[in-house]
Amino acid sequence: MDTITSETRTPGWWFVFHKDKMLVNVEADRVSVPCIESLSALNLKPSWKLSLGNFNNRPCYAALVDGNGFVGDGMVFEGLRGLFGRLDDSFYGLAGRALQLIRWDHTHQYCTRCGSRAQTRNEEGAQICAGCGYLSYPRISPAVIVAVLKEDRLLLAHNSRFAKNWYSVIAGYVDMGEALEDCVKREIREEVGIEVKNIRYFGSQSWPFTSSLMVGFTAEYESGDISVDNIEIEHAEWFSADALPDIPGKLSIARELIDWFVENQK
């Protein structure tokens, strides 16, 4: 289904995804988003596409394709994580937005209230049911991520999904009806068995890989002994700034929190 209502023959920015990889131009050390009139120029046929508005006076589109196709010399599909720091920051942010919107649009083709096909969209991106007029807005999942300090040490945990010796700060999704600060306390209590105090906002980050909004906090240890849940968290420990295990890369707010801790220990 084509959800673009105003595609023109003006060259535009195309954020094209095959599974979790995005099409980019690669020329030496320069990585860029294709600026073309339509996907037919690349011998690609979209299974789904979406208008994203305008950027730098050019239209922007997102598209899903079923196969890599033949996209020409210098063009490859790459994962968004690997494009961090290589793709211009403005385009990287747009790519994350494009991935989330095209996924949501593709998986919300029918009204959740009456079951009719939702074919139109308002200026805010909400789908409008053709049958009952119900508005359905793109969804994001808020999550907290927390740097917990105990004097001059930082709490880091090894998740069961992590590679060996890879640790990060505590994170978890916000429950329905739960304040962010309450979520911080609950997640830490459930995962490592301790209580915290002096919760402070740190910053936020859109995390397109899971359509999440990561809300960062710092907190101080209050009481209790570390006792992991052995379901999500396999091990947790207090680490000093000069003896950290393997930690997340520069892409994530998790790394920002850890770097903040290290910097404040100097």
N, C-alpha and C positions, 0 to 999 in steps of 0.2 A: 504494500500500500504506500502511496506517495502522499506524505502529509505536508509537502511544501505547496503553498498556495501562490507564491509570488516569485518563483525562480525566474531570473532574466538571463539574457545572454551576456550580461556584464560579467567579466571575470570576478570570481569570488574566492574566498578562503574555504577550502573543503577539508573538514576533519573526518576522515574516512577510517572506519574501524573494521578489522577482521578479527573476530573473537576479542581478545583484550589488547590487540596491537593496532597502532595507528600508522597510516601512510604518511611518509615524509620524504622530502627531497634531501639527498645527502651529496654535498659537493665539498670535497676535501674535509675541512673541519667545520663546515657550515651546514646546519640542519634547519630546514624550513618547512612550512605547511604549504601544500600545493595551492597555487592561485590559478584557477582555470574556469572556463565557462560552464562545463558540465563533465560528469564522470565518463561520458562516452568518449571524451578525448583521451582517456586512459584505458579504454577498452574494458571498463568496469560497469557492471549493472547492479545498482543498489537493491537490496531487499527491503530497505526502509530508509527514508531520509527525512530531514527536518530542517526548517529554517531557523536560524539562531539570531537573526537581526543583522546588524552592521558593525564593522570594525575597520577603522582607518579608511572610511568612506567606501568600503567594499562590502557586499553581502557575505554572510557566513552561513555555512551549511554543515550539518552532521549527517553521516550516512553509515549504514551497515552493509557490508558485502559478504557474500557466502564463501567466496574464494579469493585467493590473492590475485588471480588474473595476470594479465601481462600489463604491467604498469610502466614499462619503459626504463631506459638506463637511468641510474642515479636515484631511483625511487625504491624504497623498501618499507616493509611493515615492521615497526619496532614497538616494544612495550613502553608505556608511559614512564615507568620507573627509570628505565635506561635513558630516557630523553631528558630527565631532570639535569639542569646545568648545561645542556647542549642546545636545547630549544629556547628561544627568547622567552623571558619570564611572562610577558603579556600573552604570548601564544600558548605557553604551557598552562597558564590559568584557564584560558579559553578551551584548551583541549580537555582539561578535567571537567569543565562545565558541559562540554559537548558530549563526552562519554556518559555522564550521568543522565543528561536529558534524553539522549537517544535510547539508552537502556530503559528508562522509565516510560517513555512514549511507546516503545515497542511492546512492553509488557502490560500496558494499560490501555488496550484497544477497546475495551467494553466498560460501560458504566457499572460501577460497583453497587449502585442502588437498584437499577431496573434491568440491567443486562443489555441495553441497547448499545449500538456502536457509537463511540464518542469521536466524532469526526472533525469537529471544529475546535478552535483554540482562541482564548482572548489574548489581549496584549501582554498579560503577565505570564503567559505560558500554560495557563490552566486549560484542561480539556473540558469541553462543554458537551454534555450528553444531548444527542439529537432527539431523544425521546422525552426525557423529563427535565432537561435543562440543568441537571446537577453539575456543579463545578468540582473538578478534581485537580488539586494542585500537585506539582512534582514533589515527591517526598525525599526528605533527608533524615538520617538517623543520628541524633545527637549522642555523643559519647564523651566521657570525661577521661582525662589522662593526667596523672599526678606524680610529681616529684616529692617524695616524703623524706624529710631530713631528721636525723637524730644526731645532734651536736655536729660533728664534722664528717658525718657519713651519710650516704644516700642509699635508700632502699631500691634494689633492683631484683627482678624476678625472671626466672626461666620458664617460659610458657611451653606446654607440651608440643606446640606447633613449631617452636623455634629450632634452629640448628644447634648442634652441640656447642656449649659454652657461650651461647648468645643470650644476652640479658637486656631487659628494658624496664621502664617504669610501669607502674600499674595503670591499667586502662579498662574501661567497661562501658556498656551502653546504659543510657538513662531509661529507667522504667516509667511507664505511664503514670502521670500525677506526681512525679518525684522532682524535687528541686535539685539543681546541680550539686550544691554542697552536700545534700543528703546522699546523693549518688556516690560522691567521693568517699564519704564515711562507710557506706554500705559495701562498695566494691572492695575497699581495703580490708574491711572486717571479714568479708566472705572469702577473699582470696588468700590473705596472709594472717588473719586473726588478731590484728592490732587495732588500737584506737588512735585517731589523730585529732589535732587541734590547729587553730590559727590557719584556716584554709584561705588562701589568697588566689585571686585570678591572675593567670600568667599571660595567656594569649590563646588564639584559636587558629585552626587550619582546616580548610576543606580537604577531605580525603576521598578522592573520586573512586578509588578502587573498591570501596564498600558503600559508596554514596553516603558518607558520614560527615558530620561536622565535629571535629575533635576540639574540645574545650579544655585547655590546659590550666592546671592549678599547681600551687605549691602547698605543702602542709608540713606540720611538725609532729613528730612522734609524741604521743601522750602516755599510752600504757599498753601492757600486754607483751607476750612473747610471740615470735613468728611461728605460725602454724599454717602451712600451706594446705589448700583444699585437695591436692593430689588428683584433681580432675582437669582444671585449666592450668594451674600453677604447679610445677613439679619441685621447684626449689626457689627460695628467696633468701637474700642476705644483705647485710649492711656493708657497703663498699666505701673505701676512702678514695679521694680524687686521684691519688697516685697508684691505685691498684685496681683499676676497672677491668671487667671482663670484656668480651666482644660486645659492642653496642650498636644501635641502629645507625644508618648512614645519614648524611646531611639532609636528605629529602624530608624527614619527618619532624613534627613538633616534639616527639620523644627525644630526639637528639638535641633539639634546642633546649629542652629542660635539663638534660644531662650536661650540656656545655655551660649552661647558666650556673649549675652547681659547681662545676670545675673552676670556672672563672671566679666565683666568690670564695674559693678556698685559697686563692693566691695571696 
